[in-house]
């Protein structure tokens, strides 16, 4: 089993979904096992490759609503939550009490961040989260601090492919090789601008022998399926409380200049999720989760002829 299937979802075979099916967690209906959550739109950076750059940057969810929301999804079957953005979840002033509530509910936590906090914050995260993936593209992250003060967290790093600073990347990769809690370094395309996609081949060739280096190109995708099953398996809740089918809707159109969650992809408010239908994914020009949808489509077929002729 490849590390890509363990640590990356988009454009990878859904091996973890297979395991859930095997162990009977989806035996009667699809549940929101993994919630994607954008608690705040605030961020202290302006990355040129940000796919949410045109969002309302002052918007964030109140703690009272966030607590109510996560209890609601836990009752529906949520086992894990990834806090991302949107903005940077570490900018959300309600983060620690929310993590406390998730832990009380037995919900595992992941965080995707540009990470800029100090030592005490790293130690706080170490008490609550299962994994993190921090952006190292713009060199504002203290990689050594993260590794040192989050020893119990599976730490990943993400680099958006561009004209490379090889000395910088080599130093991080060398450090990761010495650190047991670093699981991977992801190299991915700038999904909003293909002008530097050609550098991916260079990185793949240079770091192909390093087992912690994973490559996630975004040049190949499919049109969305009519019945988007993952919209009920791993939905996204934004800072307003609205639900979207996945964390990729801001670049689901070929013309992706919106750089925000488009209203046409909104499914419902979170309080109505249990009454919502599967999203109609045929409106998505770019889908990176077809492997998930194809597998879920198969297990939802009620009658398959010649079933035993494997």
N, C-alpha and C positions, 0 to 999 in steps of 0.2 A: 504494500500500500504506500503510495507516494505521500510525502509531506504536504504537497500542494492540496490534496484532497482533505487533509486534516485541518490545515490552517487557513485555506482560502475556499470561498464558496463559488463566486462568479466564475463561469467558464470551466468548472471542474466537475468531475463525476461525484454525485452526492452520496459518498460512502457512509456518512453519518446518518443520512436519511434511510438508507438500506438497513442499518443497524436498528433504528427506531422501529421500522416495519417488522424486522425479524423478532424483536422483543415485544411486539404486540402493542406498542404505544399509539398506533394509528389503526387499530383493528376495526373501528366502527365509523369514525369520521376524522377529518383533518382538524387538528387543534393548533392554536397559536403557540407552538412549543418554544419558539425563539422570537422574542419581541425586539424590534429595532426602535430605538427611542432617541429623539433629538430634544433634550430638555430645555436647551437655550439656543438662541441665535447669536449670542454675544461671542466675540472672538477678538483677541488682541493682535491678530495677524491679518494680512491682506495677500494671501497667496495667489499668484496669477492663474494657477490651475484650479482654483476653487470652483466646484460645480454649483455652489449655493451663494455666490457672491452678491446676487441681487435680492437676497432675502431681507425681511425687516429685521435689522440687526439689534433692535431693542426688545424683541419678543422673547419671553421665556415663561415657563409654566410655574405656577405657584406650588409650593410644597404640598399643600392640602389636597390639591387636585392630583398631583403626582402620586401621592400615597393612595388615594382612592382608585386611581387608574391601575396601579400595579397590583392592588388587591383584587380588582375586577379580573385582570388577565390571569392572575394566579388561579382563580376559581375556574377559569376556562381551560386551564391546563398548561400555562406557561411555566417552563422549566429554566429558561435562561433569558437574559436581557443584555443587549449591547447598547451602550450609550455612545452616541456619536453626534454628528451634526451635518447640516445646520451650522451652528457655532461650535465652540469647543466646550465639551461637557465639564471640563475643569474650571470654566469660568462661571459655572452655575453655583450660586451661593448656598443652595440647598443640597448640594451633592452628598455630604456625609450622612445627614439624617435619612436621605433616600436610600443610600447603601445599607444603612442599618436595617431599614424596613425590608429591603430585598433579602438580606441575610436571614432575618426573622422568618420570612416566608419560605426559606429554602430555595430561593432563586439564585442561580449562578450569574455572575456579572462579568462582562467584558467592557473595556473602554478603548475607543479610538480617539486619539488626541494629538494635537501639535505639541503638547507638554512643555510647560514653561515654569512649573511650580518649584518650590524649594524642598529641602530635605524632609521636613516634617510632613509635607503633603505626600511624599513618596511612602513614608512609613504608614500614614493613614490608609492609603490605597492598598498597601500590602496586607492589611487586616481584613479586606473585604473582597477584592476582585480575584477572579480566576486567571484572566489574561488581559494583556494590553497590547495595542499596536500604536506606536508613536511615529510621527512623521520626522524623518531626518533630512528631507529634501533641502530645506533652507538653513541647515546647520545651526539652529537655535536651541537644539536639545542637548542637555548634559547627559550623554549616554552612560558615562561611568556612574553617575549618581543614580540613575534609574536602575541599573543592574545591581548596584550595591545595596540600595535601600528598599528594593522590592524582591528579596530573595525567594519569596514563596509564590511569586507571580510568574506565569509564562509570558515572557516579554518578546514581542516582535517589533520590527522596525519596517518602515515603508519609505521607499525612495521612488519619486516620480522621474522617469527617464528623461534625461536632457544631456546637454554637453557636459561630460563628466568631470568632476573634481576627484581624480583617481586617488590622490594621497589621502584625502578625507575618507573616501569609501573604504580604502584598504585598511585604514586604522580602525574603523568600526567593525569590519569583518574580522580582523585579527582579534579584536577584543571579544567579539561574539563567540569565536571559536574557543576561547578560554573560559567562557561563562556558561554554566550548565542551565541557567534559567532563561537564556536567550534561545528561543525556538526557531526563529527564522528572520531573514531580511527579504522583504518583498520588493521586487522591481516591477513597476507597472507603468503603462503609458499615461500621459496626460490625456484623459478622455475627452477634454474640451478642445484640444488643439493637436492635430496630428503632425505638425511641422517637424517635431523632433522624435517621431516614432522610430526612425531609422537607427537610433542609438541602441535599441534593445538588443540587436544582434551582437554588438560590441560587448555589452555586459554579459550576455549569455556565454560568449566565447571566453571572456576573461575569468568568470567565476563559476564555470560549469562543474568544476571539481569540488566546489564547496557545497556540502549537503544542506547547509542552512540558507543558502541563497535560492529563492523561489522566483520564478518569472511568470508574470500574469499580464500578457499582452491583451489589449482591448480591440485589436483590429478585426477580430472575427466575432460575429454575433448573429442572431436570428431574429426574424420578426416574432413578436409575441403570439402565444397561443390564445385562442378565443377564451377558453376557460383557464384563467391564471390561478392554479392551485396554490402557489406559494403565497398568494395574497391572503390566504387564511392560515398558512403555516408559519410565515415569518414577516408579518406586517410591520409597517413603519408608523409610529405615532410622532407627530411633530410637536413643536413647542406650543402650538395653538390647541392641541388635542385632536387634530384631524388625523384620519387614518389613510395611508396610501399603500399600494400593493407591495412595494419593496423599496429598498434604499437606492434604487437606480432610476427612479422616475424622472429626476431632473435632467437626465441625458437619454431618455427613452425615445426622443425624436431625432431624426437625422439633422434637423436644424435645431441645435442645442444651445442657442444663444440666450435662452431664458435665464439660465443659472439660478433656478429656484424651483420649488415644488409647484407644478402647474395645477391650477384648480380642476382641470379636466380629468386628472388622475385621482382626485379625492374620492374615497369610497364612502366615508361616513365620519361622524365624530366617534371617539373611542367608546362612549357609553352605549352606542348602538351596534357595536361590532358583532355581537352575537346574532343580530338580525340581518346582517349584511350578506349579500351574495358574493360569489367569486367575482373578482374583477375581470372585465372583458379586455384581455391583453392584446387583442388584434389591433388596438390603437397604438401599440408600442412598436416603433420601427427598429429599435435596438433592444434586444433581450439577451442577457448573459446567464439566464437561469433555466434555459430550455431543458437541460438534463433533469432538473428537479421536476419540472412540469410534465415531461414525458413519462417519468417513473410514476408520479402521482396519478397521471391519467390511466396508466395500466392498472394500478391497484384499485382504482375506483370503478373499473369495469365489472359489472355484476355477472355477466354471462360470457364466457370465452369458450368457444367450441374446441374440442380435441385437447382439453386442458392437460390431460395426462401424457400426451405425446410430446414430451420435452425435447 
